[in-house]
């Protein structure tokens, strides 16, 4: 394989650029695979641009893989710029790709507005990226921001939030305990389910939610009595 020279990128192959925009998803998938197999920095703009509009999940995943094959000093600034895009897919896919690259230089770009994005897919991507990129000293602050969204969305959204918090480890325990005292029963159940997943990562999410609801309905004293 020819070594990558980030200072003097080759001009991208016009045939591969055309293939990335082909009407057939299989052709686009093969083009992304070819670019990632023999990565050249000259393709970065085309890959990032395609991520924002690509309708096929498998092609998007291959585009992300191709971007991870390029030097992060080239890809990360391009992806960070996408986080200000008005396109929800552009933001979501850029966040997903940043989480796969794992370059800590991207951490400052994971803003509160992205973590609280009105679009669930963008927010979920931001949560996943945040827990990968966050420095150790900022995990508690991130946990607080994530816990503020307990009760948000449908099952998949709530599961994503719980997984993100569990990935932060024991630092989340204080915010979970605080959320479990909130007035909103949906928030309490979500926080309780997350706390159970933290203790037992193999526990099923739905069962954890049901158990948390039961605990809050019975009260801790009655739960302890039943356990005996």
C-alpha positions as CSV (number, residue, x, y, z in Angstrom):
1,X,0.0,0.0,0.0
2,X,1.3,3.5,-0.9
3,X,2.0,5.5,2.3
4,X,-0.4,8.4,3.0
5,X,1.1,11.8,2.5
6,X,-1.2,14.3,4.2
7,X,0.9,17.3,3.1
8,X,0.5,16.5,-0.6
9,X,-2.7,14.5,-1.2
10,X,-3.3,12.9,-4.6
11,X,-6.2,14.1,-6.7
12,X,-9.1,11.7,-6.1
13,X,-10.0,9.2,-8.8
14,X,-12.9,10.6,-10.8
15,X,-14.3,7.1,-11.3
16,X,-14.5,6.5,-7.6
17,X,-16.1,9.9,-7.0
18,X,-18.7,9.1,-9.6
19,X,-19.3,5.7,-8.1
20,X,-19.9,7.3,-4.6
21,X,-22.8,9.2,-6.2
22,X,-24.2,6.2,-8.3
23,X,-27.9,5.4,-8.1
24,X,-27.1,1.8,-7.1
25,X,-26.3,1.3,-3.4
26,X,-24.0,-1.7,-4.2
27,X,-21.9,0.5,-6.4
28,X,-21.6,3.2,-3.7
29,X,-20.7,0.5,-1.1
30,X,-18.0,-0.8,-3.3
31,X,-16.6,2.7,-4.0
32,X,-16.4,3.4,-0.2
33,X,-14.7,0.1,0.3
34,X,-12.2,0.8,-2.4
35,X,-11.4,4.2,-1.0
36,X,-11.0,2.8,2.5
37,X,-8.8,0.0,1.3
38,X,-6.3,2.3,-0.3
39,X,-7.0,5.6,1.5
40,X,-6.0,8.9,0.0
41,X,-6.6,12.2,1.8
42,X,-8.0,13.7,-1.4
43,X,-11.2,11.8,-0.8
44,X,-12.0,13.2,2.6
45,X,-14.3,16.0,1.3
46,X,-16.3,13.6,-0.9
47,X,-16.7,11.1,1.9
48,X,-17.8,13.6,4.5
49,X,-20.3,15.2,2.0
50,X,-21.7,11.8,1.1
51,X,-22.2,10.9,4.7
52,X,-24.6,13.8,5.0
53,X,-27.0,12.5,2.3
54,X,-26.4,8.8,2.0
55,X,-29.7,7.0,2.5
56,X,-28.4,3.4,2.9
57,X,-27.2,2.4,6.4
58,X,-24.6,-0.1,5.1
59,X,-23.1,2.4,2.8
60,X,-23.0,5.0,5.6
61,X,-21.2,2.5,7.8
62,X,-18.6,1.9,5.0
63,X,-18.1,5.6,4.5
64,X,-17.4,6.0,8.2
65,X,-14.9,3.1,8.0
66,X,-13.2,4.7,5.1
67,X,-12.9,8.0,7.1
68,X,-11.3,6.1,10.0
69,X,-8.6,4.9,7.7
70,X,-7.5,8.5,7.0
71,X,-5.3,10.6,9.3
72,X,-7.3,12.1,12.1
73,X,-5.6,15.5,11.7
74,X,-7.4,15.6,8.3
75,X,-10.7,14.1,9.1
76,X,-11.5,15.5,12.5
77,X,-11.6,19.2,11.5
78,X,-13.9,18.3,8.6
79,X,-16.2,16.3,10.8
80,X,-16.3,19.0,13.5
81,X,-17.4,21.5,10.9
82,X,-20.3,19.2,10.0
83,X,-21.6,19.5,13.6
84,X,-22.9,23.0,12.8
85,X,-24.8,21.7,9.8
86,X,-28.5,22.3,9.5
87,X,-28.8,18.7,8.3
88,X,-29.7,16.2,11.1
89,X,-28.1,13.4,9.2
90,X,-24.9,15.4,8.7
91,X,-24.6,16.0,12.4
92,X,-25.5,12.5,13.4
93,X,-23.1,10.8,11.0
94,X,-20.3,13.2,11.9
95,X,-20.8,12.4,15.6
96,X,-20.9,8.7,14.8
97,X,-17.7,8.9,12.8
98,X,-15.9,10.9,15.5
99,X,-16.8,8.3,18.0
100,X,-15.2,5.6,15.8
101,X,-12.1,7.7,15.3
102,X,-11.8,8.3,19.0
103,X,-9.5,11.4,18.7
104,X,-9.7,13.3,22.0
105,X,-9.2,16.6,20.1
106,X,-12.8,16.3,19.1
107,X,-14.1,16.4,22.7
108,X,-14.6,20.2,22.8
109,X,-16.9,20.0,19.8
110,X,-19.4,17.8,21.7
111,X,-21.4,20.7,23.0
112,X,-24.5,20.8,25.3
113,X,-26.6,21.7,22.3
114,X,-25.6,18.5,20.6
115,X,-26.2,16.4,23.7
116,X,-29.7,18.0,24.0
117,X,-30.4,18.1,20.2
118,X,-34.1,18.1,19.4
119,X,-33.5,15.2,16.9
120,X,-33.3,11.9,18.8
121,X,-30.8,10.4,16.4
122,X,-28.4,13.3,16.7
123,X,-28.7,13.3,20.5
124,X,-28.1,9.5,20.6
125,X,-25.0,9.9,18.4
126,X,-23.8,12.7,20.6
127,X,-24.2,10.6,23.7
128,X,-22.2,7.8,22.2
129,X,-19.5,10.1,21.0
130,X,-19.3,11.9,24.3
131,X,-18.7,8.8,26.4
132,X,-15.9,7.8,24.1
133,X,-14.1,11.1,24.0
134,X,-14.7,12.6,27.4
135,X,-11.6,13.2,29.6
136,X,-11.6,11.5,33.0
137,X,-11.9,14.8,34.8
138,X,-15.1,15.8,33.0
139,X,-17.0,12.5,33.4
140,X,-19.1,13.8,36.3
141,X,-20.2,16.9,34.5
142,X,-21.1,14.8,31.5
143,X,-23.1,12.4,33.6
144,X,-25.1,15.4,35.0
145,X,-25.9,16.6,31.5
146,X,-27.0,13.2,30.3
147,X,-29.1,12.5,33.4
148,X,-31.0,15.7,32.8
149,X,-32.7,13.8,29.9
150,X,-34.1,10.9,31.8
151,X,-37.5,10.0,30.5
152,X,-36.8,11.3,27.0
153,X,-38.1,9.5,23.9
154,X,-39.1,6.0,23.2
155,X,-37.6,2.7,24.4
156,X,-34.6,2.9,22.0
157,X,-33.7,6.5,23.0
158,X,-34.0,5.7,26.7
159,X,-31.9,2.6,26.3
160,X,-29.2,4.6,24.4
161,X,-29.1,7.1,27.3
162,X,-28.8,4.4,29.9
163,X,-26.0,2.7,28.0
164,X,-24.1,5.9,27.7
165,X,-24.4,6.6,31.4
166,X,-23.4,3.0,32.3
167,X,-20.3,3.4,30.0
168,X,-19.1,6.2,32.3
169,X,-18.9,3.8,35.2
170,X,-19.3,4.5,38.9
171,X,-19.1,8.3,38.6
172,X,-22.7,8.3,37.6
173,X,-24.0,6.9,40.9
174,X,-24.7,10.3,42.5
175,X,-26.7,11.6,39.6
176,X,-28.7,8.3,39.4
177,X,-29.6,8.5,43.1
178,X,-30.7,12.1,42.6
179,X,-32.8,11.3,39.6
180,X,-34.5,8.4,41.4
181,X,-36.0,11.0,43.9
182,X,-37.5,13.1,41.1
183,X,-41.3,13.7,41.1
184,X,-41.8,12.4,37.5
185,X,-42.4,8.7,37.6
186,X,-40.9,8.2,34.1
187,X,-37.7,9.9,35.2
188,X,-37.5,7.8,38.4
189,X,-38.1,4.5,36.5
190,X,-35.5,5.4,33.8
191,X,-32.9,6.3,36.4
192,X,-33.7,3.2,38.4
193,X,-33.4,1.0,35.4
194,X,-30.0,2.6,34.6
195,X,-28.8,2.0,38.1
196,X,-29.7,-1.7,37.8
197,X,-27.9,-1.9,34.5
198,X,-24.9,-0.3,36.1
199,X,-24.9,-3.0,38.8
200,X,-25.7,-5.8,36.4
201,X,-24.8,-5.0,32.7
202,X,-26.3,-8.3,31.6
203,X,-29.8,-7.4,32.9
204,X,-32.4,-6.8,30.2
205,X,-33.4,-3.1,29.9
206,X,-37.2,-3.8,29.8
207,X,-37.0,-6.0,32.9
208,X,-34.9,-3.3,34.6
209,X,-37.5,-0.7,33.9
210,X,-40.3,-3.0,35.1
211,X,-38.4,-3.7,38.3
212,X,-37.6,-0.1,38.9
213,X,-41.3,0.8,38.5
214,X,-42.2,-2.0,40.9
215,X,-39.7,-0.7,43.5
216,X,-41.0,2.8,43.3
217,X,-44.6,1.7,43.5
218,X,-44.0,-0.5,46.5
219,X,-41.5,1.8,48.3
220,X,-38.1,0.6,49.6
221,X,-39.5,-0.7,52.9
222,X,-42.1,-3.0,51.2
223,X,-39.5,-4.2,48.7
224,X,-37.3,-5.2,51.5
225,X,-40.1,-7.0,53.3
226,X,-41.0,-8.9,50.1
227,X,-37.4,-9.9,49.6
228,X,-37.4,-11.5,52.9
